[in-house]
Amino acid sequence: MTGTAPKSPDLLRSLPGPRVELGHEGPLPLDCGESLEQFAIAYQTYGELNADKSNAILVCHALTGDQFAAETHPLTGKPGWWEVLIGPGRPLDTERYFIICSNVLGGCLGSTGPKDINPATGRPWGLDFPFITITDMVHAQKRLMDHLGIDKLFAVVGGSMGGMQVLEWASKFPERVRTAIPVATASYHSAQNIAFHEVGRQAIMADPDWDEGRYLETGKIPRRGLAVARMTAHVTYLSEQALHRKFGRRLQNRGELSYGLDADFQVESYLRYQGASFVERFDANSYLYITRAMDYFDLAADFGGVLANAFRNSPVRFCVISFTSDWLFPTADARRIVHALNAATADVSFVEIESDKGHDAFLLNEPEFHETLHGFLNGCAEQIDLPTGELRPLPEGEAAWDAGRIS
């Protein structure tokens, strides 16, 4: 595969939006036993923070997402990955709420991760970077909230890996969260999902240009391995119905089979495009680290193996959302969370959205999902005298916006 050279750390630091250096108040302890003396978190905000700082919503991104949730992406030129949800008159209404979205610790769009310079060596961290967990990501986000002077978030919301962060926030820092909205997620990563991640990691590490994780020092990038990892993962984000509707067995720019290994079928061409475009915006080592963080996630393990113990006496209001055709994080995973919340006598609502779009449904225009989110937030806003508003329909054209951006 062809493409441009990997983005340098200096270029990534020049991306628009704030990037704050943290750690001055003390090192960030990590689950692996190491700590970061200093670290950076890059973030974007939308809307305005009110006088008493009661309208802040933290949006947590998924595996290959970033902080550019509701604006044109500075590297790809594509729309923000959650523009269907964030903006005036949308469920995450920027006329009422102050939306914060940060690049996770270990990421590659401005937050400290394996591509950054190790101060001890003056070289990119590579595999010397300490392995991180979802808990570590959330602790870093908490430091960001402290920096912004936000003592209590009105809501924390996210899908997929973002939903894992939501659950972590609600269980570890319930006093800092009013409402938690985990979407299309689970309380632990399943064996099946770990298996898919391992295939992707092995593809990256088998690429000779990976160079034992030191590719940045030689100006290389493991394009082929990273592209295959993305292609493999992307298949899991879509349902069979969505793939059939979108592609079927239609041929790509040809009238007959080639009887070769070119991309005969549209679905092959689509996956190759997804893989090739992904390597231009994402760091291979970050992909290894973040998938590993998801694999390690098991919320109940931190509470004696009993998930309900994670939410005992919780003051947080929950809205758990799943999608019928999501086989990556099926509704059974959501029900497990809901049963634990019920056992802990927490305040919880649960909605299963009928959709044939698979896991990526949480990124798309699903009216029932948007209405559910809007109605839940409105009800919570009324309790603390925040203004509420009407949900406006998406402008024509946005409803058909394609899937496959950031899961």
C-alpha positions, 0 to 999 in steps of 0.5 A: 500500500502507498501513502504519505510518511507518518505524522511527526509528533511536532505536527500532531502537537500543532493540531488545533485545540488545547493541549494541556501538560499535566502532572505538576500536581503529582505523578499519575500512577498507572495500573501496571505499577509504573507512573507518568511524571508528566503527561499531556491531554489534548481536548476540544470543547463545544458550547459554553460553560455556565457560571456554576459549571453545572452543564459540562458533558464529557464525551468519551471516544471509541478505540480509533476516535479522537477529540475532534467529535463535532468539527471537520477533522484537521487531518482527514477533512472529514466530519467529526465522528459525532456531529450527528449528536453534538450541536445546536438542537441535537441531543448533546445541545451546544446551546445548553451544554458545554461538551468536552472531548479529550484524546485518551491517554495512549492516543496519537492525536496530541495526548501522551502515547507511545509515539511521543518522546521519552524524556529519559532517552530523547527518542520516541517511547515505542514499546517502552511506554507503560501499558495503560488501562481504561482506569488510567485513561479515566484518571487522566481525564479526571486530572483534566477536569480538575484543571478545568475547574469542573468538580461535577460533570452533568453527564459522561457519555460514550459508545464502545470503548467510550462506554467502558470509560463511562462505566469507569467514571461512574464506579470510581468517581460517582461523586463527580458524575450526575448522569452516566450514559454507556452506549453499545458497550460491556462491563468486560471485554469478551474472549471473542473481542480479545481474539479479534484484537489479537489478530489485528495486533499480530498483523501489525507486529508481523509487518517488517516495517514495525521494526519491534515498535521502533519504526518512528526512529527510522521513518517507517510505518507498518502500513500493511499490518495496520491496514489489515488490523483496521480491515479486520476490526471494521468487519466487526462494526457492521452487521450482515444486514448492513453489509448486504444492503451496502454491498451485496455481491456487487462487483467493483468497477467491472462487469465480470470476475477477474479470476485474480486477487484484485478487489473484484467485489465492492466490499473488498474495495471498501475494506481496502480503502478503510485500511489505507485511509486509517494508516494516515491518521493513526499510530500503529503502537497506539493501536496496540496499546489501546486495544490492549487496554480494552482487553484488560477491562473487567470492571467487576474484577476491581470489586471482588468479582461482583459487578453490582459492587461497582455501583453500591450506593451510587448517586448517579443516574444511568441510561444504558443503551444497546442496539439489536444488531450489534454482535460485537457488544450485544444486548446481553452485555447491556442487560448484564450492566442493568442487572448489576445496577438493579442489584445495587438499587441504582437509578437506571433506565435501559433502552434497546434500539431496533437497528440493522446497522450493527455496532456502528449504529451509535455513530449514525442517524438512528432517530430512536437513539437520538430521541432517547438520549435527548429525552433522558438528558432533558429529564436530568436537566430539569432536576437541576434547573438547566434549560431544556430544548427541542430536538431538531431534525438533522439537515438533509444529507447528514442522515445518510452519512456513512459508517466506519469512521472511528469505532 
